[in-house]
Amino acid sequence: MKDILQTIILNLVDDKTAVEIKEVEGEKSVIFEVKVAESDMGKIIGRQGRLAKSIRTLIKAVANKEQKRVTVEFIG
């Protein structure tokens, strides 16, 4: 899951060196904390949060196959 998320994020941002994805794993849940450069934050969130919602939906679909719950948080 982390690999898929990282691939998506790296293809959206300009400053690839500032991307950090932290994975906090529980028994049946996983939280991904995505940190990007301040200038790239708008590219990740998209207009009215549509792109961020799409990324969350995609990652939740992947996690559903593994019987896990996923939360994706974007940190500026």
QUITA-V38048 format. One record per helix or strand of 3 or more residues. SS is the DSSP state (alpha for helix, beta for strand). FROM is the first residue (numbers start at 1). LEN is the number of residues. Records with the same first field share a line. If there is no record, write none. Layout:
# QUITA-V38048
SS=FROM-LEN, FROM-LEN
This chain:
# QUITA-V38048
alpha=2-11, 16-3, 38-8, 47-19
beta=20-6, 29-7, 69-7
